[in-house]
Amino acid sequence: MHTVELGLDTFGDITIGEDGQRVSDAQTIRDIVDQAVLADQVGLSFFGVGEHHRHEFAVSSPELVLAAAAARTERIHLGTAVTVLSSDDPVRVYERFATLDALSRGRAEVILGRGSFIESFPLFGYDLSDYEVLFEEKLDLFSQLMAEKPVTWQGTTRASLTDADVFPKTESGITAWVGVGGSPESVVRTARYGYGLMLAIIGGSAERFRPYVDLYHRSLDSFGRDRMPVGVHSPGHIADTDAQAWEELYPAMEANRNAIGAERGWPPYSRLQFQHDVGPEGAIYAGSPETVARKIAATVATLGADRFDLKYANGTLSHGKMLRSIELYGTKVLPLVHDLLASA
């Protein structure tokens, strides 16, 4: 029987309250901690917070939010979705996550990525023309730091290190993944460093990502690596019925996608596109617990995934609706997915 962990991700989307008013950045961050507490209470395995540096999202320092969540949770693993390693310093990333790991008693995970948003690059003084080399060099250094031994390293993107020791040390290491959007080169690189593969499936069917999973497993073998987990990150929302979930999600997602899409030259997001996306061939997992569970189970079976992380925060969706979605995800969807996989 194939088993799978279910987790949650949020980018800290700025929400609209039940009174119709924009919620402050500060309250959004406090709400995220409450959402993490509920995720822990309903038995979910992972809670991830993304890093962004733009007005639609409240969280620019996810590790601080996760540290607050660590103090109020007992079991759930806590991590990023993702840490933009390219515009950060690998030494500081390691130090922050080692600290989070101590505070959470070994529950810290880091998902490293290049970032699909580019605001952090000029903000921190990086040239976008160095996009590839920044990630490659910094991932190399971070991987050496993960061994928790003195490091000697030289590159072009930061100061060299000579026999540098970095603290604090962890008690049992940090779990690390790389977030990948669909580049074969990124899949092979993830295998080369021996990290878990987190597939960001935000468009199209899960089946089209099966070649990347196969490539990942072949690459792990060719590099002499042990089997590592495969995860999926996709957006969604759960309510008591399909109709309710779709009516709650569509306006929030439409506003968010159109705001970002206007900068990127995307066509307007339509209800017709939304209906396709929530269907069997789309990448939005929205509906009743039964509908969402069937779609997650199908994705897990297709890809052989070890974890599925639902991006439950989508645009202006209210805190109350997100809490209900989290509750249903843990109490209804989680056992249904396990039952469906057990009977497959």
N, C-alpha and C positions, 0 to 999 in steps of 0.2 A: 504494500500500500504506500502510495506517495503522500508524504505529509508536507504541509506548507505552513509557514508563519505569515500572519497578517499584520501589517503595520499601517501607519498613517504618516502623511507628510503635509506640512503647511509652509507657504512662503510668507506668512504674516500679512495676507491681503487686508487692506483697510476696508472695513465693513460699514454697512449702513445699519443702524440700530432699528429696533422695532418702532421707534418714534419717527423714522424716516430721516434722521440726521446722521451725518458722517461721524463715525467713532474716531476718537483721537488715537494717534500713534501709541501713546502710553497705555490707554485702555486696551487697545488691540493686543499689545504685548502681555498685559496681565491676563487677558482672556485666553491667550495661547497656553499659559501655564495651567489654567483651569481645565483646558481641553486635554492637556497631557495627563493630568490627574485622573480625569474620567477614562481616558484610554487605558491607563494602568488598572483601574478598578474593573473594567469590563473584560480584562484578560488579553489585550492585544500585546504583540511582541515588541513593537518598535514605534518610536515617535520621532519624526525627523522635522527639523526646522531649516528652511532655506536661507541663504544669504543674498540680499539685494541692496542696492543703493539708489533707489528711485522712489517717487512719491506714492506709487500704488501699494508699496509694501513697507511694513513697519520695522522689519528686523534686518539690521545690518551686522549685528554681532550675535549670531545664533548660540554660541557657546554660553553666553551669559544667561540667555533665556533657558537653555537646557540645564544650567546649574541650578536655577530657581526650581525647575521641574524636578531635578534630582532630589532636592530637599523635601519634596512633597510626594514622591512616588517610592515604590518598594521594589518592583520587579521589572518593569518595562525597560527595554534598552533605549538609549537616547543618543541621537546623532544629528548630522547635518544632511541637507538635501538641496544643494550641495555646498561644500566649502570651495570657494573659487580660488584654488591653489595658485593659479597663474598670476594673480595680482596680490598674493599674500606672501609671507615669508615662511618657508617650511619649518624653520626652527621655532618660530612663534606658534605655528599651527600645532606642531608636536607638543609644545609646552602647554598650550591651552587644553588640548584633549587629554593629556596626561593628568592635568589638574581636574578636569571633568570626570575622568575615570576614577580618581581618588574620591571625589565627592559623591559619586554614584555607586561606589563600591563595585567597580568593574563592569559597569553597564554602558560605557561610552563606545560609540561607533563613529567613524568619520567616512563620509562619502565624498571623495575628491572629484572635482570637475574643472573643466576649462571655462565654464560659464556660457550660457546662451544669451545673457545680457552683457553689455560691454561697458556699462557705466563705471565699473570699478577700475578699469584700465587707466583712463585719463585722471580719475580721482586720485589714484595713488602713484601717478607718474610713470605709467608703462605705455609703451608704443604698441598699438595693435598689429603693426607689421611683425612684431616678435611673438605673436599669438602661439605659434607652435613650439618654438624653442623655449618659451617661458614655462609651458606646462611640462615639456619633456625634461628639462633640467631640474625643475623644482620637484617633480615626481621622483626623479632619481635621488635627489638629496633626502627627501622625506623618507624614502624607502630605507636609506642607510640609517637615518635617525631612529626608525622603528626597531632596529636591532638593539637600541639602548646601550650602545658601546661608543667609545670615542670615535669621532668621524673626521677623516681628512677628505676634503672635497674641493674641486675647482671647476668653475664654469664661467659663463658670461653674464648671468642674470642677477648675481648677488656677490657679496664678498666671499673670498675663499675661506675655508676652514682648515685648520691644522690641529689634529688630535683634540678636537673640541668635544667636550662632554656636556650633555644637555639634561636638564632636570625640570620636574621631578621624574623619578623612575616609576613605572607602573608596577602593580603586583603580578599581573599576568598578561601584559601586552594590550594593545588596542586593536579592535576589529576594524579593518579598512576595506573599503570598496572604491571602485571608480565608476562614476556615472557616465554612460555612453548613450549617444543619441542615434547611432546608426552608421558609424564609420568603421570599416573593417580594420583600419590601422589602429584605431583606439581599442578595439577588441583584442587584437594581438598584443598591444602594449600592456593592457591590463593583465593578460595571462603571463607575460614576461616577468612582471613584478609580483605575480602570485596574489593578486587582490581579487575580491569578489566582484562580479560583473553586475552592475545595476543598470538595466535597460530602461531608458526614458521613452515610453511608448505613449506619445501624445497625439498620434494621428494614424489612421489606417488600422488594419487588423493585426492581431498579435502574431498570426501565422507567418507574416512576412519577416519576422525577426528570428525565426527558427534557424536560418543559415548562420546568423551571428552566434547563436548558442552553440551550434555544431563547430564553428570556427574556434570559439573560445575553448571548448573541450579538447579539440585537436591541438591547439596551441599550448594549452597546459601540459599535454602529454609530450609535445616536442621540446618544451623547456624543462621537462623533468619535474614538473610541479604536481603537488597533490591536488585532488579534486577540490574545487572552490565553489561557493554558492553562486547561484544566478538569481537575481531579483528583478522585479518589474515595478516601475513607478508609472501610474496613470491617474488622471483626474476622475472624480466621480462624486456622487451625492446619494444618500439613502433617505427615504421617507416611507411612510406606511404603505403607499401605493405608487405605482409607476407614474400615474398622472400627477400626483402631488410632488414627487421628486423632480419631475421634468419642469413643472410650472415654477417651482422654487429656484431651480438651477439656471434655467435658460436666461432670464433677465440679467442675473448676476454675471454669468459667463459672457453674454453678448457684450455688455458694457466693458468688461475687462479686455476681451479679445479685440474689440474695435479700437479701444484706446491705444493698446500696444501695436495693433496691426496698422494703424494710421502712420506710425513711425517706420514700419517695415515694408510698406507697400502691399499689405494683404488686402484682399477684397473684403467687403463687409461680411460679418458673420451672420448667417441667416438661420431661421428656424428649420428650413429644409436641411441645411448642413448639420444642424444640431440633431435632428431626428435620425440622420444617418449615423452620426457619431455615437448616439446612445444605442444603436442597433447592434446586431451580432458582428458586423464588420467594422465597427467604429471603436475608438479608443476611450470613450467616456463610459464609466461604469456607474450608471445612474438608474434608479428605479426602486422598487420594493426590495426587501431583503432577499426574496426568492430570485428575482430577476438578476440582482447584482451577484448573488452567490453562484448562480449558474454560469454567468459570464466569467467570473474569476476562476471558477473550477475549470472551465474550458481553456482559459489562457494558461493556467498552471499545467494542465495536462499537455497542451500543445508544446510548451517551451520547457517542460521539466523544471519549472521554477521552484526555488526553495523559499522565496518570500515574495509577497505581493504588498506593495505600499500604495494605499489610496491617497491621492492628493485631495483631501476633503475640503480644503479652503479654496474657494473659487470666486474671485472678484468680491462683490459686495454682499455675498451671502451672510446672513446675520449670525451672531454668536449662538443664539438659541437654536436656530435650525442646524448649525454645525454640531452642537451638543447632542441633539436628537439623532443626527446622522451617525455620530460616534457611538452612541448607545446601541443603535440598531446594528451597526457593524460588528460590535463585540458580542452582543447577546444573541443576535439572530444570524447574521451572515457567517461569522466564524464557524459555529457548529454545522451550519448547512454546507459550507465548503468542505469541511472535513468529511461529512457524511457522503457527499457527492463523489469525492475522490476515493473514498473507501469502497464505494459500490461500483466504481468504474471498471 
